[in-house]
Amino acid sequence: MSEPLLRLVDVSKRFGDVTAVDGVSLDIAAGEFLTILGASGSGKTTTLRLIAGFEPPTAGQILMNGADIAPLPPYRRDVNTVFQQYALFPHLDVRENVGYGLRMRGVPPPECESRVAEALAMVRLGDLGPRKPRQLSGGQQQRVALARALVNRPQLLLLDEPLGALDLKLRRAMQLELKHLQTRLGITFVYVTHDQEEALTMSDRIALMRSGRIEQLGKPDEIYHRPRTRYVADFIGETNLLGCKVLATAAEVVTLDLNGSVLRAPVGWGASIPAGAVALLSVRPEQLVIGPRGDVGPERNRLDGVVADVVFVGAGSKVHVALGNGTRMVVNWAGDATFAPGIPVSVTWPVEVGVLLRD
Amino acid sequence: MISSQVAARGRVLRLGALLPLAWAVVLLFVPYAFLLVQSFWRVAGGALTPDFTLDNYRRLIGTSLYPRTILYSAETALWVTGFALLLAYPLAYLLAFKARRHRELLYFAVIIPLWVSYVVRAYAWKIILGQHGILNGLLLSLGVIHEPLSVLLYSRWAVVVALTHIYTPFALMPIFAVLESIPPSLREASQDLYAGRWRTFLHVTLPLSLPGVLAGATFAFVLSMGDFLAPQLLGGNDSALMVSNLVWSLFGVAYNWPLGAAVAVVMLGLTLALLALTGAIERRGQTR
């Protein structure tokens, strides 16, 4: 990676006794779509506000193109923000809202006008220029907020849960539209959300935050398929977590014991786990196969149980299987066979899809 | 059983709503109506005589004293309004945006003079501005003047100063309320869009706070225009008297209740017209 556009170096923010952001370091490349994902209170919005300049960091550096921008006020940063509730100026019409930044920068009126028209066309609001924000729907307001930021052609666009107030269908459509816009314009996006689906759909990389720290940073499929901790595995998607005892660690495979059943998993992060220790094995419901009891080859793990519940979810079913010791596993099942509660079954999965987690 | 309880509660609620209404009718509308009626009466042989005559209004318009005093009062009220806004706006701004921890305390400090008797506050200015007052004493001891100034007290400016002091909290409260209701994200958005603090104030905060300014100005203007104690105590000579003092003397000394009522009705009409105007401006600002 060449020189990153934005670099956070050990950035912390404390409000009194509360540490909102705790030693975050992060490099963001030019043109990247980076999502900061986290539950409320994880420090994701504060991180964004530090980059925008609304809060000064308590410690650390914020470098943009190599220069520390931490001491600069927001109006001196080449960064624009799309706010959570849009923060459109209620006394200005759509055109005046979108042109605000250009006017403040002293862009001559004719150029200002044409760029505003261009920005409005880009978000497909060309004919709504003379309206006041309160005369627009939520989705339209969202587009105005986007146009108001993008019209300034910032190097970096910050988006704070921009789709949070929209209904599901509109949100899905806007996700794609935003992603296309970002790719087309080549502007770097830092996108804050608590919605893991949104993060997986749109991002080049995801930084999952927890208690002011980055719990894991990676591409969406890495985060999904190779979570490092129980928190990540639990937060992103659905998963089955099995508490096992480590029997032996070989070069590539760890052998585990789950109440007498022997399971195997790729070493991954478990390389340093000593024999006898307890480890968590995570397997996604869609990676599991359910079938009648019977032996499987050495490349698959197998656990026996009894069907406890079958929940229809539209495109298939979720089959809950009760294992002998009281644990349950959830299996996504889209096959033809139907399962009724009480039927003895085997749940199997390929050894390589299991993930060992730190608790 | 339950439905009868609900019905009983409904009756209690309706009674609760009716009481303030009855209060307003008996103590406001009836006297105002009576005032209006009486402004068409006349005084005959030292007695109030019911009549329907426009003489009072004719005299009101025809005698230069009355229009002149009304204009004078309006002018004084304008000065008071201007000074009150100049004091109230920065103070409200500081309270709303700068005073983080001590906000309640400071707001309280602004409001607390309202709990002190009006007469006490007016007299306080007498003590400050009088011949042997604090201000003269200060100026004398500083050597700025050698004789106590008599122009400080008993002048229009004494009245303006006292009224400004008294009505500034009334101007401050609506301005503070509006400033406080501006979402912080709007000012942040403005800064995010390259506007510094001053331009953010000019382009976002100030225009959004205008309804509060209008309400505050209306309060200060209407209240000071109708004031009569401050001119009575601090205005001194007749030339500094305001329209309410005229009404008072017409009802009292002159025993010309019908003419007094006519002046009061004109003042009431002017005030209502002003309120309707500011109300219309505010509504236009909302729908625009």
Interface residues (C-beta under 8 A of the other chain):
Chain A: A52 G53 F54 P73 P74 Y75 R76 V79 N80 T81 F83 Q84 Q85 A87 L88 F89 P90 H91 Y100 G101 M104 R105 K132 R148 A149 N152
Chain B: P183 S185 L186 E188 A189 S190 Q191 D192 L193 Y194 A195 G196 R199 H203 V204 P207 L208 R288
